Amino acid sequence: MVDYIIVGFGLAGLSFAEQLENNSNSYIVIEDNSQKSSRVAGGLCNPVILKRFTAAWNASDQLKTAVTFYKNIEDKLGESFVVDLPIFRRFNSIEEQNTWFEACDKPVLAEFLSSELVKNENSSLDVPYYYGQVHKTRRIDIKKMLSIYVDYLKEGKRYIEESFEYDRLTIKEDSVEYKGVKAKNIIFCEGFGVKKNPFFNYLPLVGNKGEYLIIKSTELQLKEAVKSSIFIIPLGENLYKVGATYNNQDKSSDTTRVAKEELQEKLAKFLKADYKIVDQVAGIRPTVKDRRPLIGTHPEQEKIHILNGFGSRGIMIGPSVAKMLYDYIEKGIDMDPEIDIKRFDGLR
Ligand SMILES: Cc1cc2nc3c(=O)[nH]c(=O)nc-3n(C[C@H](O)[C@H](O)[C@H](O)COP(=O)(O)OP(=O)(O)OC[C@H]3O[C@@H](n4cnc5c(N)ncnc54)[C@H](O)[C@@H]3O)c2cc1C
């Protein structure tokens, strides 16, 4: 008997596992590597929506929780995967620069947006105006973090590498049972994979495919993440992530030539240095129609829960909402109706 079965080990599964670790609950994880969102993500922990210069949902609180959360995992696993990484927004016009200044005066953004513009000093980039700098941003090497966490789970014999078979789940009054493992609760954290889940596939998870190119350029020598129509994110050793694309039609995790060409075209508008493409990656962001996470308990099965719908901001959202779900299940603390799946009961 364990306290929890977690199905899926991306950012959602990891965020819930950490709640269980911190509260000394027992659990096992089942993961089949069918979805890639967390493992291909840019890894930016960024409180600002840089298209419109607005704060992300609950940005200030979520950022504080997230930074402490990832640093605690670093301490526990004895590895580092959190780096401070300034983000520079490249302006396309004087009007955009002026809009930035207006945004700097808004109370929710004042702590994040610098009102001192930054001049481009890098001759490999075409920057006709100034940069605006976002404070308090970081990059989390999610792929590394998940891989080290999986090793840690394997050591404790808590990791099963297989596809969860939904029809093998037996539901009892006070527990569930899956292939001989009895658990008090089961949490589904499958990202876009939830589409195959008969308990929760009524939820309006849309899914938005994103692709990145990984490029190598010795000439570029960029230390900050630069955001123009796309991001260039430094990874170290002259490697950079370039992207991402947004596509809500194609729901496969395969890389495409169309995305490669789109990214190269956008890059050509502001990168003047030579580069070589060394890789291309793709994943489906678990986006939701109303842009809020999907958290809660199945309307009829009180031992079956979901943690999903992190959209394009899983790094910041995950740690806070995983705690809300844990507190709801274990302590009966009411959940924010904005994120509770109850808001979609009418769709069943
Ligand atoms: C290109 C791209 C760039 C992004 N950049 C950023 C960024 O810079 N910052 C940010 O905060 N967010 C970013 N995101 C969004 C972020 O990646 C997501 O919000 C987050 O990863 C979602 O995590 P998840 O655990 O819900 O889903 P996933 O990462 O998809 O994890 C779900 C897991 O469940 C497993 N699974 C599914 N079905 C089953 C099954 N039946 N049995 C067993 N296992 C199963 C899958 O294999 C997968 O590992 C980006 C996403 C993409 C695609």
Ligand as a Chemical Component Dictionary entry (heavy atoms), coordinates in Angstrom:
data_LIG
# 
_chem_comp.id                   LIG 
_chem_comp.type                 NON-POLYMER 
_chem_comp.pdbx_formal_charge   0 
_chem_comp.three_letter_code    LIG 
# 
loop_
_chem_comp_atom.comp_id 
_chem_comp_atom.atom_id 
_chem_comp_atom.alt_atom_id 
_chem_comp_atom.type_symbol 
_chem_comp_atom.charge 
_chem_comp_atom.model_Cartn_x 
_chem_comp_atom.model_Cartn_y 
_chem_comp_atom.model_Cartn_z 
_chem_comp_atom.pdbx_ordinal 
LIG C1  C1  C 0 8.615  24.254 -27.057 1  
LIG C2  C2  C 0 8.155  24.517 -25.658 2  
LIG C3  C3  C 0 8.767  25.519 -24.897 3  
LIG C4  C4  C 0 8.369  25.777 -23.599 4  
LIG N1  N1  N 0 9.056  26.705 -22.871 5  
LIG C5  C5  C 0 8.699  26.920 -21.580 6  
LIG C6  C6  C 0 9.434  27.840 -20.767 7  
LIG O1  O1  O 0 10.448 28.414 -21.189 8  
LIG N2  N2  N 0 9.001  28.056 -19.496 9  
LIG C7  C7  C 0 7.908  27.416 -18.974 10 
LIG O2  O2  O 0 7.553  27.645 -17.829 11 
LIG N3  N3  N 0 7.217  26.521 -19.719 12 
LIG C8  C8  C 0 7.582  26.262 -20.997 13 
LIG N4  N4  N 0 6.879  25.363 -21.748 14 
LIG C9  C9  C 0 5.667  24.765 -21.166 15 
LIG C10 C10 C 0 5.992  23.651 -20.206 16 
LIG O3  O3  O 0 6.866  22.787 -20.858 17 
LIG C11 C11 C 0 4.700  22.947 -19.779 18 
LIG O4  O4  O 0 3.858  23.847 -19.123 19 
LIG C12 C12 C 0 5.001  21.781 -18.832 20 
LIG O5  O5  O 0 6.099  21.076 -19.288 21 
LIG C13 C13 C 0 3.842  20.837 -18.685 22 
LIG O6  O6  O 0 4.236  19.815 -17.801 23 
LIG P1  P1  P 0 3.371  18.509 -17.591 24 
LIG O7  O7  O 0 4.083  17.681 -16.602 25 
LIG O8  O8  O 0 1.958  18.883 -17.328 26 
LIG O9  O9  O 0 3.343  17.799 -19.023 27 
LIG P2  P2  P 0 4.468  16.921 -19.760 28 
LIG O10 O10 O 0 5.776  17.535 -19.681 29 
LIG O11 O11 O 0 3.907  16.626 -21.106 30 
LIG O12 O12 O 0 4.533  15.609 -18.899 31 
LIG C14 C14 C 0 3.552  14.617 -18.933 32 
LIG C15 C15 C 0 4.238  13.292 -18.713 33 
LIG O13 O13 O 0 3.263  12.251 -18.622 34 
LIG C16 C16 C 0 3.718  11.118 -19.344 35 
LIG N5  N5  N 0 2.542  10.329 -19.742 36 
LIG C17 C17 C 0 1.502  10.735 -20.505 37 
LIG N6  N6  N 0 0.590  9.738  -20.636 38 
LIG C18 C18 C 0 1.073  8.681  -19.941 39 
LIG C19 C19 C 0 0.607  7.346  -19.703 40 
LIG N7  N7  N 0 -0.555 6.891  -20.179 41 
LIG N8  N8  N 0 1.373  6.509  -18.957 42 
LIG C20 C20 C 0 2.565  6.942  -18.433 43 
LIG N9  N9  N 0 3.048  8.198  -18.624 44 
LIG C21 C21 C 0 2.320  9.054  -19.356 45 
LIG C22 C22 C 0 4.485  11.739 -20.520 46 
LIG O14 O14 O 0 5.415  10.849 -21.075 47 
LIG C23 C23 C 0 5.154  12.958 -19.882 48 
LIG O15 O15 O 0 6.443  12.694 -19.398 49 
LIG C24 C24 C 0 7.278  25.054 -23.049 50 
LIG C25 C25 C 0 6.676  24.044 -23.793 51 
LIG C26 C26 C 0 7.105  23.761 -25.085 52 
LIG C27 C27 C 0 6.465  22.643 -25.852 53 
# 
loop_
_chem_comp_bond.comp_id 
_chem_comp_bond.atom_id_1 
_chem_comp_bond.atom_id_2 
_chem_comp_bond.value_order 
_chem_comp_bond.pdbx_ordinal 
LIG C1  C2  SING 1  
LIG C2  C3  SING 2  
LIG C2  C26 DOUB 3  
LIG C3  C4  DOUB 4  
LIG C4  N1  SING 5  
LIG C4  C24 SING 6  
LIG N1  C5  DOUB 7  
LIG C5  C6  SING 8  
LIG C5  C8  SING 9  
LIG C6  O1  DOUB 10 
LIG C6  N2  SING 11 
LIG N2  C7  SING 12 
LIG C7  O2  DOUB 13 
LIG C7  N3  SING 14 
LIG N3  C8  DOUB 15 
LIG C8  N4  SING 16 
LIG N4  C9  SING 17 
LIG N4  C24 SING 18 
LIG C9  C10 SING 19 
LIG C10 O3  SING 20 
LIG C10 C11 SING 21 
LIG C11 O4  SING 22 
LIG C11 C12 SING 23 
LIG C12 O5  SING 24 
LIG C12 C13 SING 25 
LIG C13 O6  SING 26 
LIG O6  P1  SING 27 
LIG P1  O7  DOUB 28 
LIG P1  O8  SING 29 
LIG P1  O9  SING 30 
LIG O9  P2  SING 31 
LIG P2  O10 DOUB 32 
LIG P2  O11 SING 33 
LIG P2  O12 SING 34 
LIG O12 C14 SING 35 
LIG C14 C15 SING 36 
LIG C15 O13 SING 37 
LIG C15 C23 SING 38 
LIG O13 C16 SING 39 
LIG C16 N5  SING 40 
LIG C16 C22 SING 41 
LIG N5  C17 SING 42 
LIG N5  C21 SING 43 
LIG C17 N6  DOUB 44 
LIG N6  C18 SING 45 
LIG C18 C19 SING 46 
LIG C18 C21 DOUB 47 
LIG C19 N7  SING 48 
LIG C19 N8  DOUB 49 
LIG N8  C20 SING 50 
LIG C20 N9  DOUB 51 
LIG N9  C21 SING 52 
LIG C22 O14 SING 53 
LIG C22 C23 SING 54 
LIG C23 O15 SING 55 
LIG C24 C25 DOUB 56 
LIG C25 C26 SING 57 
LIG C26 C27 SING 58 
# 
